[in-house]
């Protein structure tokens, strides 16, 4: 048996980076409500007393960005009157728009179904799934998300008095080989009012957050629990730490416990494969694990800007597969259409409420279409076909 420790973190909705992601995705939602064909690449910076929104937005109707920013600040527990809001937005580049509107294949006279829209950028997107939790995500990440979500709920519902919007959590799990066996360390940092003592805060978080979050995988007497290990945490949010969109991509995806191509998700419309490609890669990886073909699986999809078909696709079962990675790759390519237009249609990406994805992870809710496994039967048949073909050869 091989002992190892894996760690992942998550952050509260009021964390400066998450604040920026939530603002960006609320702007995207507003654009898509007005115009389903909107093109959005929105970046947000939050610092002391200032919110800066910049990027490229093409929408047929006007969006009140300042109103959206103020509303998000209020929802997350910040006073909008304490922030100046600056907006620097222009239309999507006509050169990028031309490549996305008419894919390279269509420009070369190849007329394929879903082949008209090109990828909005280049890059490699990764999807991952594991059997270790019902969410099919790494256990340290699932537990970290639970803590910060519960912390946010405790603040909003006044279950814990004197805590403020900023906060984060981190969990370290001890594994024997690939099996999680115990909780090694829990770290929680919560912003609080100046008159709240550290001892009071620790008891409140232990009794009203941690016990509830670890019911199905309890911590033990030897678990190290660190609550506000830096001590006083009164000044927080953008006043203490400048926030940016896309700076919590590990929190958004797999906690750093799987590969990541580096592209952020929030603030981007679904023609941007940083987002849609990542969702499709997760959708495929989840099907492979759900079908029992692997205990863990990583899927990679690579695109070129302006081209509809991916330039590379591969399934890696990380040594846990019961059929070959090559067969799973062939079957997945047969069943799942990887062109951006097909992904947008299959996963209903024009109708998703993206602000719901911006906090506690993009793969942490069964309500997201890419978390479904509705092509289970078709995928199994395709795999069996390729296995039979290999056996005959």
N, C-alpha and C positions, 0 to 999 in steps of 0.2 A: 504493500500500500504506500502510495506516495502522498505526503502531506504538503499542501500549498495553501496560500491565502490570496483571495481575490477581493478587491475593493472597488466600490462605485459610489458616486455621490449624486445628489439631486438638490435643487434649490427651490425656495418658496416663490410664489408668483410675484412678490414684491422685491425680489432680488433685482439689482439694477440691470443685469443682462437679460433676465426674463421679462422685466418691465418693457424693455426695448422689443423683444420678440413678440410680446402680446400686443403692443401698439402696432407693430408692422403687420401682424396677421389680422388685426381689426381693420386696418386700412385696406388690406386685400379683400376681406369679407365685404366691406362697403362697396368696393369697386365691382366685385362679382355680383352683388345684389342689383346694381344699376345696369351692368353690362357683362354678360357671361363671357364675352370674348376679350375682356380686359387683359392687358399685359402689365404686370406689376413686378418691379424689382425694387423693393423699398427697404432702406436702411435707416436705423434710428440710433441716435446717441443721446444718452441721458447723463447729465452731470449736475453739479450743485446749482439749482435754480434755473436750469435750462434743459429743454428738450429740442433736439435738432432732427428733423425728418428730411431725408434726401433720397434721391433715386430717380428711376424712370417709370412713369406711370402713363399708360395710354388707356383712357376710359372715355366712352362716348358722352358721359354725363359728369358734371362737376361734383367733386367729393369735398366735404368740409373736414379737412384733415385736423385743423385745430380743435374742432368740436370733439372729434374721435379721441385725440390725445387727452383732452381734459376729462372725458368720460372714463377712460381707462385709469388715469391717475386716481380719480375719485373711487372707482370700484376697488382698486388695490390698496386703498387706505392712505393715499397721499393727498395733500391739499393742492388742487390745481392752481390756486391763486399765488402759490409760492414759486411757480415756474413760468418763465418766458418761453414761448414756443416759436421756433424758427422753421420755415418750410422752404426747401430748395428742391423742387420737383420739376422734371421736364418729361417730354414724350420719349418713348423707346426709340433708339437709333433706327433710322429707316433701313440701314444696312442689315442690322440684326433682324428687324421685322421681315424683310424680304426673304431671308434665309429660313425663317420659321414658317412664314405664310406659304412658301412654295419650296418643298424639300428638294434636295439635290437630285433624288431619284426622279421626281416630277419634271425638274428642269432638264433632265437627260432623256425625257420622253418615256420613262417607265411609269406606267399607270397601275398602281397597286392599291388595293383597299387599305385605307388608313395610311397611305404613303404620301399624302399631300403635305402634312405638317412635319417640318424638320425639328430636330432637337434644339432647344433654346440655348444650349451651351455644350462644351465638351466636358469630359471627365468620366470617372468610374464611380458608380454607386454600389454600395454593399447592402445586402440584407442578411439577417441572421435569425435563427430560431434554435431553441434548446428545450429539451424535455424537463429541465430541472424545476420549472414552475408552471402553473396553469396558464400564465400569461405568455409562456414560451420565451421568456426573457431571463437574463442572469439574475439569480436570487439577490445579490447585493444591490443591484439597481432597483428591483421591485420593492425591496424593503426601504431603500432610501426615498423612493417616490412616495411610499405610504406615509413615512414620517413627515415630510414637508407638506403633503396634502392635509394630513391630520392637524399639523401645526397651523396651517392657514384656516382650517375650519374652526379650530379652537379660538383663534383670534377673532374671526368674523362673528362666531356665535357667543363670544364672551365667556367661553368655557374656562379660558385662562385670562385673567385680567392683567393688564400692564404689558402685554407683548405687542410689538410693532411689526410692520410688513416685511422687513428684510429677514432672511434666515436661510439656513442650508443644513444638510445632513449628509452623513457618510457612514457606510456600513462595510465592515470587513468580515468575510465568511471563511471559515476553515473548511477545506475540502480534503477528502481522501480520494485520490485519483480524480474522478469527475463528479463525485457525490458530495454535496454539502452536508457537513456533520454538526457544526456548531457556529454560533455567533461569537467572533473573537472581540470585535471592537465596534462600538456605536459612538458616533460624534454628532452632536447637535449644537448649532449656533443660532440663537434667536435674539433678534433686536428687542430691546425692552425699554420701558420708561425708567427714568433715573432713580425713582424712589422704590423700585422693586429690587429686593436683595437677591444675591446669587443663590442662596440656600432655598429661598422661596421659589425662584425660577426652576431650580433643579427638581424640586419636589413636584411642582405643577406639571413639568414636562414628563417626568417619570410616571406619574399617576394618570395623567390625562392624554398622553400621546404614546409613549413607548409600550406600555403594557398592552394597549389595544392593537398596536401595529405588529406585534410579535406573537400573537395568539397561536398561529399555526406553525411557527418556527421559533420557539421561545429562547430567549437568552438565559444564561445560567449564572451561578454565583461568581464564576471566574471571568465573565464577560466584562471587559473594560468599558465603562460608560462615561463619556466625556461630554458634559453640557457646558457650553460657553467656556472652553478651555483657555481662551485668551483673557477671560475675566469680563470686565464691564463692556457692554455692547449697546450703548445708548444712541450714538450717532451712526446711522446706517443709511441704506438706500443710496440714491445718486449723490447725496451730499457728502458721503464718505468714500464712495467707490464708483467711478464712472462706468456706465453700462453701454454695451454695444449689441446690436443684433448679431446672431450667429456665433457668439462666443461661448455658448453652452451646447455645442453639437454632440458631445458625448452624453450629456444628460438627456438630450433629445432622442438619442438612438439607443446604444447598447452599453453605455457606461464605460467605454474604452476597453471592453472585454471582447470586442470583435473589430474587424477592420473598418476603416472609415476613409472615404475618398477625399474628405476635407471640405466639401461643399455644404453650406448651411441650408436650412429648410425654410425658416420663417421669412415672411415678406415676399415670397416668390409665387407667381401664378403657376398652374400646372404644366405650361409649356416648358418650364425650366426643369430639366431632367434631374437637377440636384434634388428636387422634391418628388416629382412623379416617378422617376427612376428608382429612387430610394424606397418609395412605397411599393412599387412592383417587385423589387428585389426581396423585400420582407414578405410580401404576399406569396411568392414562390417558395422561399425558405420555409415558411410556416406550413405550406402544403406538404413539403417533403418530410418534415418531422411529424406532422399530424398523421400522415399515411404510414408511419412506422419505418420508413426507409433509412432513417438515421436518428441518432440521439441528439446530434448537433449538426447544424448545416449553415454554410455561408454561401451566398449567391452574389456574383459580381456581374454588373452590366456596364459596358463602356460605350460612350456616344461621341460622335463628332458634331460640332455645331452645324445646323442646317441640313443634316442627314437624318432620314426617318429611321432606317434600320441601324441597330447597334453595330459597332465595329467589333465587339467581343462580348461573349457571354460564357460564364462557367459556373458550375456547381461544385462545391468542395465540402464533403461531409466530414472533414477533419479526422479521418480514420475511424469514424463511427458508423459508416454506411453498410447496409446489408446487400446492396447492389452497387455496381461500379458508378463512380462519379460521371463517367462518360455516358452511361445509359440515362442517368438522371438529367444530364445536360441536354441530350437529344430529346427526351420526352418533354422536358420543360419548354424547349423551343417549339415543339409541335403544338403544345396546348396553350401556352401563354404568348399572346402577341405583344412584342416588346416595342412596337412603334409608339411614339408619344401620343398620337391621336387615339390609338386603340387603348392605351393605358388610361387616358382621360375618360374615355367612354366606359370601359369596364369597371373602373373604380369610382365612377361618378364624381370626378374631381372638379367639375364645375359647380357642384352642389354641396360640397363639404363646407362645414363651418370651421374655417382654419384656426380661428382663435381658440377653439377647443383643444387643438393639438399643441398649442404653444407652451404649455406648462404640464409637468408630470410625464413628459415623454410622448412621442408621436406614435408609439406602438403599445400603449398601455390602456387601451379601451376597446372592448368588443364592439362598440358602436361605429368604429372607423371601418370603411368598406375594405381596406387592405388587410384587416385583421380577420376577415371571413375566410373560410376554406370551402367555398361553394363550387370549386372545380375538382373536388376530391375524387369523384368517380371517374371522370375523364382522364385525370392524371394517372390514376392507378392502371387504367386500361392501356394507356400509352406506354407506361413502364413495363407492364407485362408483355406487351407486343415486342418491345426491344429485347427483353430478357429471353423470350422464346426464339427470336431471330438469332441471338447470340448462341443459345444452346444448340440450335440446328447446325450452326457453322462449326 
